[in-house]
């Protein structure tokens, strides 16, 4: 089977590896001019399900080497008071995998190294034509590739999705912007093995360690927190998070202007159908979600494994129908839950925020913890072994 994957991000590369293992001939086309340009981003958390998925691809040793193991998720308010604490370590044994924080560029490099020469950079997808059960993908340099299947893994503003679904509404702004930074800072004050999440009024701050004394941090401002005109991002963040508990002010102060990136957060309403003929979507092209569950990369890798598993039988229409049947409901729940969680971080009224924090103190340690794990760990890519 000949498969063309458009998009050389984490999902597209995972798809290439999974499809190749299933016996397909695969090429991956990435519009960025080179690997360094394609390796955009900062840090991410690979939850248990993502680690299990990467294990299926034979990449867990590389993840373990590049990652920093996380044992707990600590929630605080803006005065530093504990709201809730989730044990990741306690779930690692029963689920068969830990949680890692990892540099997104390092994870991308790990995947790209395995894909090797099947990854073509500087290759911009421009259109497709379906003839019978075959598809022709066209690229900006005039190249055309014929395939049994075209996989659009080209992200939030997917060109494959636009070709497949003309008139599809644009992505919707989630109402907040994340200012993301990575710095090397020994003695940063970020607790070891901890995902630290601090909630305020229209503001939210996340930080965790990466490997080699690096720290990832994320200062999130809701759309009602208007950036001050003429003030740089770091000065604005220093003012917005002034008086917040350690290590937040120190992380902002230690970061250079070139080491922080504003990222406007978008998602899309869930689709009920991703595939048309021999063309399908994967990852953010199919189901972009906000980062409030930390599942964007994990769900893309799950997509890759399920798609490859179904295609192993060689019947593309049947495989795509089964792929959607196994993935649409799960990712729809992720998109909706992520958006709801994101809305909570935008609240500004002091009474509403006090009620939110009280609700978190009462429910997060047990009820929300259990419900979140039930959702994220309802894995569907390793068959019956997920239930053993």
C-alpha positions as CSV (number, residue, x, y, z in Angstrom):
1,X,0.0,0.0,0.0
2,X,1.3,3.5,-0.9
3,X,0.5,6.2,1.6
4,X,1.3,9.9,1.4
5,X,1.3,11.8,4.8
6,X,1.0,15.6,4.6
7,X,2.5,17.2,7.7
8,X,5.8,16.3,9.4
9,X,4.8,17.1,13.0
10,X,4.6,14.6,15.8
11,X,1.3,13.0,14.5
12,X,2.5,12.8,10.9
13,X,5.8,11.2,11.9
14,X,4.2,8.8,14.2
15,X,1.7,7.8,11.4
16,X,4.7,7.2,9.1
17,X,6.3,4.9,11.6
18,X,3.2,3.0,12.4
19,X,2.1,2.6,8.8
20,X,5.6,1.5,7.7
21,X,5.5,-1.1,10.5
22,X,2.2,-2.3,9.1
23,X,3.8,-2.9,5.7
24,X,2.9,0.4,3.8
25,X,5.3,2.4,1.7
26,X,5.1,5.9,3.1
27,X,6.3,9.4,2.3
28,X,5.9,12.4,4.6
29,X,5.7,15.9,3.2
30,X,6.4,18.9,5.5
31,X,6.1,22.4,4.3
32,X,8.7,23.8,6.7
33,X,12.1,24.3,4.9
34,X,14.1,22.1,7.2
35,X,14.0,20.0,10.3
36,X,15.0,22.9,12.6
37,X,12.1,25.0,11.3
38,X,9.7,22.0,11.6
39,X,10.8,21.5,15.3
40,X,8.8,24.4,16.6
41,X,7.4,24.5,20.1
42,X,8.6,24.2,23.7
43,X,7.6,21.6,26.2
44,X,4.9,19.0,26.5
45,X,3.7,16.4,28.9
46,X,3.4,12.8,27.7
47,X,0.8,11.2,29.9
48,X,0.6,7.5,30.4
49,X,-1.4,6.8,27.3
50,X,1.1,8.7,25.1
51,X,4.0,6.8,26.6
52,X,2.2,3.5,25.9
53,X,1.7,4.6,22.4
54,X,5.3,5.5,21.9
55,X,6.3,2.2,23.4
56,X,4.2,0.5,20.6
57,X,6.4,2.4,18.1
58,X,9.6,1.2,19.9
59,X,10.5,4.8,21.0
60,X,10.1,4.6,24.8
61,X,13.9,4.2,25.5
62,X,14.5,7.5,23.6
63,X,11.6,9.2,25.5
64,X,13.0,8.0,28.8
65,X,16.5,9.4,27.9
66,X,15.1,12.8,26.7
67,X,12.4,13.2,29.3
68,X,11.9,14.1,32.9
69,X,9.6,11.8,34.9
70,X,6.7,13.5,36.6
71,X,5.2,12.0,39.8
72,X,2.5,14.5,40.8
73,X,0.3,17.4,39.5
74,X,0.0,20.1,42.2
75,X,-2.7,22.7,41.9
76,X,-2.3,26.0,43.8
77,X,-4.1,29.3,44.0
78,X,-2.4,32.7,43.3
79,X,-1.5,33.0,47.0
80,X,0.3,29.7,46.9
81,X,-2.3,27.7,48.8
82,X,-2.7,24.1,47.9
83,X,-6.0,23.4,46.0
84,X,-5.5,19.7,45.0
85,X,-2.8,17.2,44.2
86,X,-2.8,14.3,41.8
87,X,-0.4,11.4,42.0
88,X,0.9,10.4,38.6
89,X,3.3,8.0,40.2
90,X,0.5,6.0,41.9
91,X,-1.1,5.4,38.5
92,X,2.1,4.5,36.7
93,X,2.2,1.0,38.1
94,X,-1.4,-0.1,37.3
95,X,-1.3,1.6,33.9
96,X,2.1,0.2,33.0
97,X,3.8,3.5,32.1
98,X,5.0,6.7,33.8
99,X,4.4,10.3,32.8
100,X,7.2,12.4,31.2
101,X,7.8,16.0,30.5
102,X,9.8,16.4,27.3
103,X,11.1,19.1,25.0
104,X,8.9,19.1,22.0
105,X,11.8,19.6,19.6
106,X,13.6,16.7,21.1
107,X,10.6,14.4,20.7
108,X,10.2,15.6,17.1
109,X,13.9,14.9,16.4
110,X,13.5,11.4,17.9
111,X,10.6,10.6,15.5
112,X,12.2,12.3,12.5
113,X,15.4,10.3,13.1
114,X,13.4,7.1,12.8
115,X,11.4,8.2,9.7
116,X,14.7,9.2,8.0
117,X,14.7,9.7,4.3
118,X,10.9,9.2,4.0
119,X,10.5,12.8,5.3
120,X,10.6,15.5,2.7
121,X,10.9,19.1,4.0
122,X,10.1,22.2,2.0
123,X,7.2,20.4,0.4
124,X,4.0,22.4,0.4
125,X,0.7,20.6,-0.3
126,X,-1.4,22.5,-2.8
127,X,-4.3,20.1,-3.7
128,X,-5.6,16.7,-4.4
129,X,-7.6,14.8,-7.0
130,X,-9.5,11.6,-6.3
131,X,-9.9,9.1,-9.1
132,X,-11.7,5.9,-8.1
133,X,-10.0,4.4,-5.2
134,X,-6.7,6.3,-5.7
135,X,-5.6,9.9,-4.9
136,X,-3.1,12.2,-6.4
137,X,-1.5,14.8,-4.0
138,X,0.0,17.9,-5.6
139,X,2.8,20.0,-4.1
140,X,4.2,23.5,-4.6
141,X,7.3,22.5,-6.6
142,X,5.1,20.8,-9.2
143,X,5.6,17.3,-7.8
144,X,2.6,14.9,-7.8
145,X,2.3,11.7,-5.9
146,X,-0.2,8.9,-6.4
147,X,-1.3,6.9,-3.5
148,X,-3.8,4.5,-2.1
149,X,-4.3,6.8,0.9
150,X,-3.6,10.4,1.7
151,X,-3.4,11.3,5.4
152,X,-3.7,15.0,6.4
153,X,-1.7,15.5,9.5
154,X,-0.9,19.1,8.9
155,X,-2.2,20.7,12.0
156,X,-4.8,23.3,13.1
157,X,-5.0,25.0,9.7
158,X,-4.7,21.9,7.7
159,X,-4.5,22.4,3.9
160,X,-5.7,18.8,3.4
161,X,-8.8,19.5,5.6
162,X,-9.5,22.6,3.6
163,X,-9.3,20.6,0.3
164,X,-11.5,17.9,1.8
165,X,-14.1,20.1,3.4
166,X,-14.5,23.3,1.4
167,X,-16.5,25.9,3.4
168,X,-15.3,24.4,6.7
169,X,-15.4,27.2,9.4
170,X,-12.1,28.5,10.6
171,X,-10.6,27.5,13.9
172,X,-12.2,29.2,16.9
173,X,-10.2,31.2,19.4
174,X,-10.4,29.7,22.9
175,X,-10.2,33.0,24.7
176,X,-6.7,32.9,26.0
177,X,-3.1,33.3,24.9
178,X,-0.2,31.3,26.3
179,X,3.2,32.9,26.7
180,X,5.6,29.9,26.6
181,X,9.2,29.9,27.6
182,X,12.0,27.4,28.1
183,X,15.2,28.3,30.0
184,X,18.1,26.5,31.5
185,X,18.0,27.4,35.2
186,X,19.7,25.2,37.8
187,X,18.1,25.9,41.2
188,X,15.0,27.2,39.5
189,X,12.8,26.4,42.5
190,X,10.5,24.3,40.4
191,X,9.8,21.2,42.5
192,X,11.3,18.0,41.1
193,X,9.0,15.6,39.3
194,X,6.1,18.0,39.7
195,X,3.7,19.5,37.2
196,X,2.9,22.8,39.0
197,X,-0.3,24.6,38.0
198,X,-1.2,27.9,39.7
199,X,-4.7,29.4,39.1
200,X,-5.6,33.1,39.5
201,X,-8.2,35.6,38.2
202,X,-8.0,35.4,34.4
203,X,-4.5,34.1,34.7
204,X,-2.9,30.7,34.9
205,X,0.7,29.7,35.2
206,X,2.2,26.2,34.6
207,X,5.7,25.1,35.0
208,X,7.7,21.9,35.1
209,X,11.2,20.7,34.7
210,X,12.7,19.2,31.5
211,X,15.9,17.3,31.2
212,X,19.3,18.9,31.9
213,X,18.1,21.6,34.3
214,X,15.8,23.1,31.7
215,X,12.4,24.5,32.8
216,X,9.3,25.0,30.7
217,X,6.9,27.6,31.8
218,X,3.6,28.9,30.4
219,X,1.9,32.1,31.5
220,X,-1.7,32.1,30.3
221,X,-3.7,35.3,30.0
222,X,-7.4,35.3,29.3
223,X,-8.7,37.7,26.6
224,X,-10.1,40.1,29.2
225,X,-6.5,40.7,30.5
226,X,-5.6,43.3,27.9
227,X,-1.9,43.5,27.1
228,X,-0.6,47.0,27.7
229,X,0.3,48.8,24.5
230,X,4.0,49.6,24.2
231,X,5.0,47.1,26.9
232,X,7.1,44.0,26.0
233,X,5.8,40.5,26.7
234,X,8.1,39.9,29.6
235,X,7.4,43.2,31.3
236,X,3.7,42.6,30.8
237,X,4.0,39.1,32.3
238,X,6.1,40.4,35.2
239,X,3.3,42.9,36.0
240,X,0.4,40.4,35.5
241,X,2.1,37.8,37.8
242,X,3.6,40.2,40.3
243,X,3.1,38.9,43.8
244,X,2.4,35.3,42.7
245,X,4.1,32.6,44.7
246,X,7.6,31.3,43.9
247,X,9.0,30.2,41.5
248,X,6.8,32.2,39.1
249,X,8.4,35.7,39.4
250,X,11.9,34.3,39.2
251,X,11.2,32.2,36.1
252,X,9.8,35.3,34.3
253,X,12.8,37.4,35.4
254,X,15.3,34.8,34.3
255,X,13.9,34.5,30.8
256,X,15.3,36.5,27.9
257,X,13.1,38.2,25.3
258,X,14.0,35.7,22.6
259,X,13.0,32.8,24.8
260,X,9.3,33.5,25.2
261,X,6.7,33.0,22.5
262,X,3.0,34.1,22.6
263,X,0.7,31.3,21.3
264,X,-3.0,32.1,20.7
265,X,-5.0,29.0,21.6
266,X,-7.5,27.6,19.2
267,X,-9.6,24.5,18.7
268,X,-12.5,23.5,16.4
269,X,-15.9,22.0,17.0
270,X,-15.7,18.2,16.7
271,X,-16.4,16.5,13.4
272,X,-18.4,13.3,13.1
273,X,-16.5,12.3,9.9
274,X,-12.9,12.7,9.0
275,X,-12.6,10.6,5.8
276,X,-13.8,11.0,2.3
277,X,-12.7,8.4,-0.3
278,X,-9.0,7.5,0.1
279,X,-8.3,10.7,2.2
280,X,-8.4,11.0,6.0
281,X,-7.3,13.3,8.7
282,X,-5.2,12.8,11.9
283,X,-4.2,14.7,15.0
284,X,-4.9,18.5,15.0
285,X,-6.1,18.4,11.4
286,X,-9.0,16.2,12.6
287,X,-9.6,17.2,16.2
288,X,-7.6,20.2,17.4
289,X,-8.1,20.8,21.1
290,X,-6.9,23.2,23.7
291,X,-4.0,22.2,25.9
292,X,-6.0,22.0,29.1
293,X,-5.9,18.2,29.3
294,X,-2.4,17.9,27.8
295,X,-3.6,15.4,25.2
296,X,-3.0,16.9,21.8
297,X,0.2,15.0,21.0
298,X,-1.0,11.9,22.8
299,X,-4.2,11.7,20.8
300,X,-2.4,12.3,17.5
301,X,-0.1,9.3,18.3
302,X,-3.1,7.2,19.2
303,X,-4.7,8.1,15.9
304,X,-1.5,6.9,14.1
305,X,-1.5,3.5,15.8
306,X,-5.2,2.9,15.3
307,X,-5.1,4.0,11.6
308,X,-2.1,1.7,10.9
309,X,-3.7,-1.2,12.7
310,X,-6.9,-1.0,10.7
311,X,-5.0,-0.6,7.4
312,X,-3.0,-3.7,8.0
313,X,-5.9,-5.6,6.4
314,X,-5.4,-3.8,3.1
315,X,-9.1,-2.6,2.6
316,X,-8.9,1.2,2.7
317,X,-12.6,2.0,2.9
318,X,-13.2,-0.5,5.6
319,X,-10.1,0.6,7.5
320,X,-11.1,4.3,7.4
321,X,-14.6,3.5,8.6
322,X,-13.2,1.5,11.5
323,X,-10.6,4.2,12.3
324,X,-13.3,6.8,12.7
325,X,-15.5,4.4,14.7
326,X,-12.7,3.9,17.2
327,X,-11.5,7.5,17.3
328,X,-14.3,10.0,16.8
329,X,-16.1,9.6,20.1
330,X,-12.9,9.5,22.2
331,X,-11.4,12.6,20.7
332,X,-14.7,14.5,20.8
333,X,-14.8,14.0,24.5
334,X,-11.2,15.2,24.8
335,X,-12.0,18.4,22.7
336,X,-15.1,19.2,24.8
337,X,-13.5,18.5,28.2
338,X,-10.4,20.5,27.3
339,X,-12.5,23.5,26.3
340,X,-14.5,23.4,29.5
341,X,-11.3,23.2,31.6
342,X,-9.9,26.2,29.7
343,X,-13.0,28.2,30.4
344,X,-12.3,27.9,34.1
345,X,-8.9,29.6,33.8
346,X,-10.5,32.6,32.2
347,X,-12.8,33.5,35.1
348,X,-12.1,36.9,36.6
349,X,-14.8,37.8,39.1
350,X,-13.5,37.3,42.6
351,X,-16.7,35.5,43.8
352,X,-16.7,33.2,40.8
353,X,-13.0,32.4,41.2
354,X,-13.4,31.7,45.0
355,X,-16.3,29.3,44.1
356,X,-14.1,27.7,41.5
357,X,-11.2,27.2,43.9
358,X,-13.6,25.8,46.5
359,X,-15.0,23.4,44.0
360,X,-11.5,22.3,43.0
361,X,-10.6,21.7,46.7
362,X,-13.7,19.6,47.3
363,X,-13.7,17.5,44.1
364,X,-10.3,17.5,42.3
365,X,-8.4,15.2,44.6
366,X,-10.8,12.3,44.1
367,X,-13.8,12.8,41.7
368,X,-12.1,14.9,39.0
369,X,-8.9,12.9,39.3
370,X,-10.8,9.7,38.8
371,X,-12.9,11.0,35.9
372,X,-9.9,12.5,34.1
373,X,-8.0,9.2,34.3
374,X,-11.1,7.3,33.1
375,X,-11.3,9.6,30.1
376,X,-7.6,9.8,29.2
377,X,-6.8,6.2,29.8
378,X,-9.7,4.6,27.9
379,X,-7.0,3.7,25.4
380,X,-8.0,2.0,22.1
381,X,-4.7,1.3,20.3
382,X,-3.3,-1.8,21.9
383,X,-6.4,-4.0,21.8
384,X,-7.3,-6.2,24.8
385,X,-3.9,-5.6,26.5
386,X,-5.3,-2.2,27.7
387,X,-7.7,-4.1,29.9
388,X,-5.3,-6.7,31.4
